[in-house]
Every structure is written in structure tokens, then in C-alpha cells.
Amino acid sequence: MKKNNNSISKEARRFVLISAIILVFLGLLVRLVYIQIVNYSKISRDVSSTVNKQSEEQAKRGDILDSSGKVLAESLQKYDLSIDPNFIRERRIYDDVKAVLAQNGIRVPKANIKDYGNTSFVWLASGLSEETAANIRKSQGAAGIILKPRFIRQYPEGVFLTHILGRVGADSKGLNGMEFVFNSELSGEIIKIKQYRDGRGRLLNEGFIDKSEKKGHNLTLTIDRNIQFIVEQEMDLAFKKNRAKRAVCIVQRPKTGEILAMAVLPEYSLSDKIADIDILKNFAVSDIFEPGSTFKIVALAAAIEEKKITAQDKFYLEDGKYKIADRIISDDHIIMGFATVEKIMEQSSNIGFIKIAYKLGENIFYNYIRKFGFFSITGIELQGESRGMLADASQWNALSLPNISFGQGIGVTALQIIGAFSAIANDGILMQPLIVKQIGDNIKDYKPKIVRRVVSADTAKEVKRILKAVVEKGTGQSAKVSQYTVGGKTGTAQKINTHTKEYSKYNYIASFCGMLPAMEPEIVILIVFDEPRGDYYAASIAAPVFSKIAKRTAEYLKIPKDK
Amino acid sequence: MKKKDKRVLILILLLVSIFIYLWENRTAQMMKYRVTELQNQYDKMVSENDALRYVINFILSADNLNKIAKDNKLSSPDSSSIVEID
């Protein structure tokens, strides 16, 4: 009996034990089913929001390059550093954080973590290098320190080509210049980065991303860095010497319209704050001025083309003073009696040009002004291009034709002036000015574009010959370049006094535009000084600068010597 | 095959499948760590390369070369003393 009781007890215990084990496993199974199947979507969502992380990063901005690929503007990755005071306070690690930052030369503004208040973000430093960021990340006690990558625009050439390149804002968007005009092409794509946290809270990438493939397109300009440097160096010296208000120099290839250099002074540093917003304006394309005698090329070319004059025709120059309506027009270089057209141009006689323009008539003269590209937008890829100022021929009064013939009573941009001279240099064909060569590798190429034929090749040749005489024997002698023939024209124009509405006795625009070599020009260069102090004659201040720039540029480009 | 042997075989196959699945999961996880590490290294190298490129561009900038020339008292040669060899 006792033996039976023992075996029953054993059986019962075994049954209870097995049942308990089965019950436990059943319970676990039920729980598993509840978690994995019934509550799957909710739990999955909760886990996903904690574990998964999706962030967006702006890819690197494209570079701006000169015509030979030298970098003018590029972006570098730097880091902004901030701390999470709430996180640091909870873990009581502020001393460690301070030590790590101090090792890397970063001061914290508050001695005590409580002084930051209840916040999860305090910005401490920006523009940290990759090396500093890596040192901080590796350090013990770096928890609570947040490093956010950001691209900062850098200009290896320094204060250089500032009005053309422009600048970017803190959000890496272009604000002016090329950075603004080509912002969408230069901007990189948005990179979406999917990551998730492992059990230790480390972030792991879902996949490998080659960020260089998302980079913005590079922008290649027609500007030659070395010619730009020559121009900026010479213009800077002259600008300071003449104490001018503003200055501009443009170097252009007449056969293609490519702008090889464009310097606008005064310059500004692209990384400094701007005190006066006017400094951002590109004087070469945005501002208009009365060009003075450089504009005489238009009346000269038009009259020769229309066969109204030849270079040897003579005009009476009224002994230097000519009354028209109620105004006396006078010549600076007085020629008594008669003079040939060539002599008139050499000595820049205003009276001579009035008489040449009278032979053309208002309508024909107006048409040639428009044909040469004045009072028109060139379409160059620069911001704020001005059309200029010119009254319609039907609204001209008795003084309009005379004044405009010698470059007063009309507003032009520097780009339009050099365009007109380049048309003559290019055998009478006006080219569209080009400043951008290429976007990306094969995204877009900018090819030279003919705008129109302005005058015949023969007329252009005759004008070039006369411009050569201006430099050899006339007012442009200080523009001579050794071993090269040069053709060009000076221009000294009075500016209007905006208060009295009369021409000022003190403020002038002094300019020289020339081409080299004289008869088969490879380059055309325009120099303009606005309100030089002291000497204001173009022959004294603009022509000599042309000579220096032309000499250095011609030698750099290996233009064959022709003298 | 005896019934008992079949059950053992099925159990072994099940265990091997589970083992392979767990091993693949682990390997995939390890690969993700490696990919993340490589991504960080790649980004760092690209960034360092860009920084070095900037330094090179700065050293070769026209203004810097001009300063070096001035410091070393270099001057432009007279055009008559330049011989061009094509």
C-alpha cells in the first residue's frame, strides 16, 4: 500500500512539473504571438521611430574655375559645434566636456552647467576643421557634444574677381554675382541618409553613399586667372594713385567675345560684412556713364560705311570754338583752319566730329548707335546689366546730334563700349560677350555667338588704321606698347552735377579703349576711371595703364610681336 | 528509413537552418558596421583631400606666387633676353 502511495505521489509530481513547464511555454507562446502578430505594427512603428533615423544633408557646392581650370571658389567641409546642456546635466559630465573642448581650443561661456538653463542646444563654435572634429569625437567625455557638418565657401585667390564671383550666404545659397546667377547649377543635391541605432546607440548606415556624385556642377569661366591678376595689380596701383571713386578694366577677345578679365574697383572681401551695399554693384555692366571721345568711333565708322567721308576729307574746325543753338562747343586740342578726318580723330576734335555726324543725319547716326550694341542688353551672364540711356532720334533737339557725336548726351556701360571697339577689331562683326565657358563636364557649353555685322570689313580696316594713328601721333601716344602696334582712343568726359544739372568742372570720366596688334587685334582692353582726383585727362591716367596691361597680357598670351 | 531516424534528420535540418539564418544575420550586421566605418573613413578622406586641395590652390594663387617672387627679389626678365623654343 505504502509503495503504491509513493508511486502515485511521484506520478503526480511529474505531472505537475510537466504541466507547469508546458503552461510556462504556452504563456510564452501566447505572449510571442501577441507581440509578433497582434501588436506587430504598433511595436514596429515605435521601434522604428526610436531606432531609425533619416537625415538630409546638402551635397558639396560646385567649384568656380577659370578658363584653364584653376579654382576660383570652392567649398570646404567644416563643423559647427554645439552642446546639449540637458543631456550633460543629467549625466553630470560637464567637467569632462569642458576638458575635451579646452584641449581643442574651445572656451565654454558658462562655468556651471545650470547657467545654460533648460535647453538642449547651445552653439559654441563654427568653422572647425575635420582634424579638430575627429579629435573631439575620439575623446573620452565627448558625449553631449554635437558636431554638425557644413560647407563653407573658400576663395583661394583671396580678394580677387569679387564682383564677378559674388558671395554665398550662411545657407550656402548665392547672394550675388555668379554664385547667384548659377545658384541652381552650383548647388549640390540633397542627400538623404538612412541610419539606424544599434543596441549601444551607435548609428549605422543603411548603405554606402558616394557623396561626390551628388556634388553641384562646376562652373568654368572665360576669365584667365593670370590676366585677371595682371589687370587687378595694375588697376589697383593706378586707382590708388588717381584716388578715383571707381574704376573698371575689361579685357576681351574680339574674335570670340570672351571676357579674359574684368576688374571692378573698389573691391571688397567676400568673407567680410558689407557696410555699403553699393560696393556690390558691378560698375562694368550696371552703371551708365557718358563715354566722351571713345564714342567717336561710332560716328567715324558709320560715316565711312555710308561713304559720307573718307579719311582724307577735310573739315573746317572753326578755330576751336563752334556755336550751336545757345551753346559754344570747344576743342581741347585746337586745330586752326582745316583738318583731315584722320587728324580730327588723332586730336579728338569735337567740332570735327559734329560736322562728320551732320553728314550722317540723325536717323542714320541713331541706327548705327543701335547697331553697335548701345542702348541694348548684351545678355551676358552677369546680374544687373543696364541697357544704357539714349533718347529716340525723333526726340532729339538741335544739340542732341552734336553732343552724342562726341560721346555726351548718351549713357553707356563699359561693356557696351568695349563691345563696339571689339566689333571694329573683329572686321566689323559684333560678338556677344561671353563670361561663362562651360557648366559641369557636359551639361552646357557656351559657344561664341555673332550678334550682327555692323560695318563692312573694309570700313573696319580703315577705322583700325585711323585708331593706330591716334596712338602713334595723336592723343593716345602714352598707350604705346613696345614691339606691338596699338590702335585706340582716349575719352575724357565731364560728368553731370546732379544738383545743378550742369556739366561739372571737377568730375570727369577718363577712359581709354585700345586694341593690339592694331590691324589684326587679338585683344581689346578698356580702362575707365570715374572721378579721378588731380589729373583727369585720359591720355595721362588711362592710356598709360592700358600700355602696362596690354604689354604684360600680350607677352603672357604669346601674341606675336609686329613691331 | 526508420521513423525515429527521420525525426532526428528533420530536427538536425531545422537546427542547421536556424544556425545558418542566425549566422547570416550576424554577418549582415557586421557588414553594416563595416560599411558605416568605411563611409566615415571615405567621407573623412574626401574632406581631407578637399582641405589639401585648398591649401595647394592657395599656395599656387597668383597673389601668393607674386609675394614669393618679391620676397626672393625676382623680377620680370627683359623681353629681349627671352628666347622661345618651340
Interface residues (C-beta under 8 A of the other chain):
Chain A: K60 K70 V71 E74 S75 L76 Q77 S129 E130 A134 Q154 P156 E157 G158 F160 D198 L203 L204 N205 E206 G207 F208 I209 D210 K211 S212 R225 N226 Q228 F229 Q233 S482 Q483 E555 K558
Chain B: Q29 K32 Y33 V35 T36 L38 Q39 Y42 D43 K44 V46 S47 E48 D50 A51 R53 Y54 N57 F58 L60 S61 A62 D63 N66 S79 E84
